[in-house]
Amino acid sequence: MNAKLDSTVTTRPVTRQTYDEVLVPTYAPAQMVPVRAAGLDLWDQEGKRYLDFTSGIAVAALGHCNPIVVEALVRQANTVWHLGNGYTNEPVLRLGLAITEATFADRAFFCNSGAEANEAALKLARKHAHAKYGEHKSRIVSCLNSFHGRTLFTVSVGGQPKYTEGFEPLPPSIDHIPYNDIEAARAAIGDDVCAVIVEPVQGEGGVMPGNPEYLQELRALCDKTGALLIFDEVQCGMGRTGSLFAYMGYGVTPDVLTSAKALGNGYPVAAMLTTEELAKSLAVGTHGTTYGGNPLAATVALTVLETINQPAFLARVKEASLYLIGKLEELVRDYPQVFGIVRGAGLLLGIVVTDEFKGRSKDIQRAVEAEGLMVLIAGPDVVRLAPALIVTDAQIDEAMALMRKGLDKLLAAR
Ligand SMILES: *Cc1c(COP(=O)(O)O)cnc(C)c1O
């Protein structure tokens, strides 16, 4: 066996233009093409360096190519990658022990993406309600502006109509209510509801933190009606808010929790966590996925979980958050034409634009990217920052300097 890949295939020149020629045009990626990264640093094809305050949309929480994660991945890559669900494996058993010991959950189901974890959570809720109460208890309540993934079911549960347009007919029995609105929740959560799904901090929808009283009220309404409370912590979990999971900081415990994004630091892996009692609803044969919890994914997730779930690590996230919030408030003060308020939690922060810059978050993103800072947007009116959780104060200072440079140029160009 000495067959080698044809090097002309693996090294042929490609550019941003190639994207437009061969990929399905679902995204509008930046013009620069990143080729290499380490920690919060990233380089494009031209060798230009960027400071990454996106971490791949809140994914690379331990930084790019984190040596501890790389070591675990390579070790497992040389051991065994995949076995299929006819066999279990040691890494997934260790991950299952670690994640249930660290959370409210007694059981974990592993899959490959946030959408799949939510799909599993919603199917669990339907199956549970069906068996315990009957077919009539099938309604799902979700929030406007929420985001839960892109499968047909999860995109229908998500509260952003622009993502379901043209995909009709959509799955029925899904209601959307305004986020943080207790009266609307009381009116919507009746006896026919099997699940209430909510992001403790809305990410895509504009970096909007849930009010503690709101999440508490959802818990109470679910207890009253027998609906399951599902926390989608795909974006806000895994240390992002300074707690391992956001529910811990709120002191409100869900029945089901979904995790993905940072769980694999960039390796695709996701989890649905629940109680022993509820897990019984997904008996042998009721649900599954080929790759879920394979040895490679489980090794990476275990390494990430063990690294993040340390008191000193999480305390540093809170400290970095306070430092960054302080700097962002200075930015808002110094650029009142551009920015109104700062909101969010931990290292998931949004700066909301003023009326003057309404709809222009993308322009701001491009302007600061030109100066070498990568940031995210969360809709047309919010610039979103989600740096790796290992960000230093010096990197925050550098990011603010680059941001100011970009804003100065943007304002000068008007
Ligand atoms: C990103 C995200 C998802 C979807 O995750 P995928 O891995 O893209 O399927 C679901 N919920 C929330 C809150 C997210 O931020």
PDBQT file of the ligand as one rigid body, heavy atoms in Angstrom, charges set to zero:
ROOT
HETATM    1  C1  LIG A 501     -25.571  27.486  15.627  1.00  0.00    +0.000 C 
HETATM    2  C2  LIG A 501     -26.811  27.208  16.380  1.00  0.00    +0.000 A 
HETATM    3  C3  LIG A 501     -27.620  26.092  16.089  1.00  0.00    +0.000 A 
HETATM    4  C4  LIG A 501     -27.373  25.194  14.910  1.00  0.00    +0.000 C 
HETATM    5  O1  LIG A 501     -26.186  24.485  15.032  1.00  0.00    +0.000 OA
HETATM    6  P1  LIG A 501     -25.602  23.748  13.735  1.00  0.00    +0.000 P 
HETATM    7  O2  LIG A 501     -24.385  23.038  14.267  1.00  0.00    +0.000 OA
HETATM    8  O3  LIG A 501     -25.291  24.821  12.749  1.00  0.00    +0.000 OA
HETATM    9  O4  LIG A 501     -26.636  22.831  13.250  1.00  0.00    +0.000 OA
HETATM   10  C5  LIG A 501     -28.704  25.837  16.905  1.00  0.00    +0.000 A 
HETATM   11  N1  LIG A 501     -28.988  26.629  17.943  1.00  0.00    +0.000 NA
HETATM   12  C6  LIG A 501     -28.244  27.717  18.253  1.00  0.00    +0.000 A 
HETATM   13  C7  LIG A 501     -28.610  28.548  19.444  1.00  0.00    +0.000 C 
HETATM   14  C8  LIG A 501     -27.139  28.056  17.472  1.00  0.00    +0.000 A 
HETATM   15  O5  LIG A 501     -26.430  29.146  17.758  1.00  0.00    +0.000 OA
ENDROOT
TORSDOF 0
